[in-house]
Amino acid sequence: MTTPPSTRSVKFSDDERGGWSSDRPRREGAPNRPADVSVRCQVLGPTDRMRYTPGSLVMIVSPDHAERDRFARRTLLEDQAAVLSLDKVRTLLRGRVPEGQEEERASQLIDAAAAKRFAAGESVVIAADSLTFEERDHWVRLAHANRRPRHLVLIEVGRDRVADEDRPALNDLRRKLDAGELGDEGFHTALRLSGPTIGELKRIVFRPPPRDE
């Protein structure tokens, strides 16, 4: 009786060789793999003033757009030009573009405005239109392509102000934030504000870190 071999031979296809995805050759004509945007995420605590590096991306996310906009107006008094919102763009386009093209045109305009600001080294604050990973990923990748820091602020509201269809996405975002897992999405910091802590944050500024004396 022959003794079976102690190891098993496994054949890998050409595009699966190598321990790292960057080591693996791509088949001719195959699409490029998405860039790895993951970073280490620091979960921040409430404070009266948030300082971000100039040129950063800050996403303000909330299930309630009215609360999101109030927060942006109150904390970004010096930087309102940095705030980009699909809601605002939709309002500007209403009646000016053919019916059915508003969403596509609004997305094109807000993307162009963000790209222009990033290219100029200016900060971008996105008033998030949804709670979805897909929207966050879109903006993270645009900022990553321009080598800009990425930050997220989640503004909580009462349960009665959260639409039923938004609850699964909101719960998933809360879990990721509390666990420090938003670094996997590409965010360097994350901040969750609810109840009285929303009012504790008085100002968001984009300033270089202070020099040590």
ChimeraX attribute file (.defattr): number of C-alpha atoms within 10 A of each C-alpha:
attribute: neighborCount
match mode: 1-to-1
recipient: residues
	/A:1	3
	/A:2	4
	/A:3	5
	/A:4	7
	/A:5	7
	/A:6	6
	/A:7	6
	/A:8	7
	/A:9	7
	/A:10	6
	/A:11	8
	/A:12	9
	/A:13	8
	/A:14	11
	/A:15	13
	/A:16	14
	/A:17	13
	/A:18	12
	/A:19	8
	/A:20	8
	/A:21	13
	/A:22	10
	/A:23	11
	/A:24	14
	/A:25	13
	/A:26	15
	/A:27	10
	/A:28	6
	/A:29	6
	/A:30	9
	/A:31	8
	/A:32	8
	/A:33	9
	/A:34	7
	/A:35	10
	/A:36	12
	/A:37	16
	/A:38	16
	/A:39	16
	/A:40	15
	/A:41	21
	/A:42	17
	/A:43	19
	/A:44	16
	/A:45	10
	/A:46	16
	/A:47	15
	/A:48	13
	/A:49	13
	/A:50	15
	/A:51	12
	/A:52	20
	/A:53	16
	/A:54	17
	/A:55	24
	/A:56	21
	/A:57	27
	/A:58	27
	/A:59	23
	/A:60	22
	/A:61	26
	/A:62	23
	/A:63	24
	/A:64	17
	/A:65	17
	/A:66	10
	/A:67	17
	/A:68	21
	/A:69	17
	/A:70	10
	/A:71	19
	/A:72	20
	/A:73	15
	/A:74	15
	/A:75	19
	/A:76	18
	/A:77	13
	/A:78	13
	/A:79	16
	/A:80	14
	/A:81	13
	/A:82	19
	/A:83	20
	/A:84	19
	/A:85	17
	/A:86	18
	/A:87	13
	/A:88	13
	/A:89	17
	/A:90	16
	/A:91	12
	/A:92	13
	/A:93	15
	/A:94	11
	/A:95	10
	/A:96	9
	/A:97	12
	/A:98	10
	/A:99	9
	/A:100	8
	/A:101	10
	/A:102	19
	/A:103	14
	/A:104	9
	/A:105	16
	/A:106	21
	/A:107	15
	/A:108	11
	/A:109	15
	/A:110	17
	/A:111	16
	/A:112	12
	/A:113	15
	/A:114	23
	/A:115	18
	/A:116	13
	/A:117	15
	/A:118	21
	/A:119	14
	/A:120	10
	/A:121	14
	/A:122	19
	/A:123	26
	/A:124	28
	/A:125	23
	/A:126	22
	/A:127	22
	/A:128	25
	/A:129	18
	/A:130	17
	/A:131	20
	/A:132	16
	/A:133	12
	/A:134	10
	/A:135	12
	/A:136	20
	/A:137	15
	/A:138	11
	/A:139	21
	/A:140	24
	/A:141	19
	/A:142	16
	/A:143	25
	/A:144	18
	/A:145	13
	/A:146	15
	/A:147	12
	/A:148	22
	/A:149	20
	/A:150	27
	/A:151	23
	/A:152	24
	/A:153	18
	/A:154	23
	/A:155	21
	/A:156	22
	/A:157	17
	/A:158	10
	/A:159	10
	/A:160	7
	/A:161	11
	/A:162	15
	/A:163	10
	/A:164	9
	/A:165	8
	/A:166	13
	/A:167	14
	/A:168	12
	/A:169	15
	/A:170	20
	/A:171	12
	/A:172	13
	/A:173	19
	/A:174	17
	/A:175	13
	/A:176	16
	/A:177	24
	/A:178	14
	/A:179	12
	/A:180	19
	/A:181	21
	/A:182	25
	/A:183	22
	/A:184	15
	/A:185	20
	/A:186	25
	/A:187	29
	/A:188	19
	/A:189	22
	/A:190	24
	/A:191	18
	/A:192	19
	/A:193	20
	/A:194	13
	/A:195	11
	/A:196	9
	/A:197	15
	/A:198	19
	/A:199	16
	/A:200	13
	/A:201	17
	/A:202	15
	/A:203	19
	/A:204	19
	/A:205	17
	/A:206	17
	/A:207	12
	/A:208	10
	/A:209	10
	/A:210	6
	/A:211	5
	/A:212	4
	/A:213	3
